[in-house]
């Protein structure tokens, strides 16, 4: 993990992908001066920025986050979020059924 933004690594990967810092600015919806702040380690990348930048340069998001500096968040995999949400929804549905059954039982016991 880099302590600071690894400017050389990012520039090399952009060159290899045939892209420029201007392309990064466009993809992230930032101004060129904001991109320069990233490269000078004066602005932090957000998890969604890491995901977009990783896709641009063809590198794993975890490596992009590691090369972007010590406090850069690694984005979660989107598929795992959906699976976790589906599992949680199933658990909640079971709990609601249990609550409904308890309410019915209480209502009929009076």
N, C-alpha and C positions, 0 to 999 in steps of 0.2 A: 504494500500500500504506500502510495506517495504521500508525503507530508504536505506537499504543495502541488498545484496543478502542473502536470507534466507536459509542458508546451511542446517540446520536441516530439514526444510520442504522438500527440494529437496531430501536429502538423504533418508528420510522416504518414499517418493513417489517412489523413485528408488527401495528401498528394497521391497515395496509392489508389484511392477511390476516385481520383480525378475531380476532387471538390476543393473549395476554398472556404475560408472563414466566413465569407459573405454568404455562401450556401448554408452554413450552420446558422447564421443570423436569420435567414429566411425561414429555415425549418423550425427554429425555436421561437420565431416571432419576436426577435430581439433586434435592437439596432446594432450597427457595426461597433459603436463605442461600448455597448454592453458586452459584446463578444470579446473585445479587447480587455475589458475588465475581468472576464472569465479567464482569459489566457494569462493575465497578470495575477491571478488568484485574489482578485479584489471583489469577486462576485461568486456566489455559490450556485451550483447546479441543483435543480430540484429532481426528484425521482423521475418525473415525466420527461425532463430534459435529458437525463441519462438514457432513458429508453429510446428517445428519438435519435440522439447522437450515436448510440450503439448501432442502430439500424442504418444510419448514414454511412458509417465507416466499416460496418461489417465485423464488429467486435462484440464479445459478450458484455451485457450490461454491468456485470460484476467487475469486469476489468476496467471498463470506462469509469465506473465509480471509484475504483481504487486509484486510477491514474489522475483523477480530477481533484484529489486532495482528501485529507483525513476525515472531513466532516460530510462528505458527499454521500447521500443516501443511495442504497442499492434498491432499484424497483423490484417489487414482488412480481412473480410470474402471474400473468393474467389468468391462465387456466386454473391455477391452484386457488385463486380468489373465488372463482366461480364454483369450484367443487366445495370449498369450505362454506360458502354461502348456502349452497344447496343442502349440505349436511345440517347446517344450523337451522334452516327453515324446516327440515324434516323433524328435528328435535323439538322445535317450537310447536309444530302441528300436533305432535304426540302429547305434549304438555297441555295444549288447549283441549284436546279430547279428554284427557284425565280431569281437567278442571270442569268441563261440561258434565262429565259423568258424576263428579262429586256434587255439583250443584243440583243435578236431577235427583240424586240420592237424598240429599238434604231436604229438597222440596217435597218429596214423597213421604218422608219420615215424619212430617208434621201433621 
